């Protein structure tokens, strides 16, 4: 694999678990900057970030990170995996933020549309179902 010499130390740090390096190298693979474009490799580094406790990736926004992984899985046509990540994003956002802010975040990242595209219930149906379960 060809990699820009400036990215070699960043990739090495990312492979050793440095969160900011993982974010940077994931973006490089996603955009194809300094490395061959690879959604699969980008998703790998984003998944490493998602495995961390949410407070360790607050520079990105944990719910946004989970949704991004879902979007990448959908691009690879891995819809079951995509659905998992969208549902995780939804659960994280709705349990972390107050209702109005949660809705605003989900609208900003188009979570509802992506969830519907992989067979998840729209957010309003999920919210209604969880409210009646109480």
Secondary structure, DSSP 8 states (H G I E B T S, - for coil): --B-HHHHHHHHHHHTT-HHHHHHHHHHHHHTSSB---HHHHHHHHHHHHTS-GGGGTTT-HHHHHHHHHHHHHHTT-HHHHHHHHHHHHHHHHHHS-HHHHHHHHHHTTHHHHHHHTT---HHHHHHHHHHT-
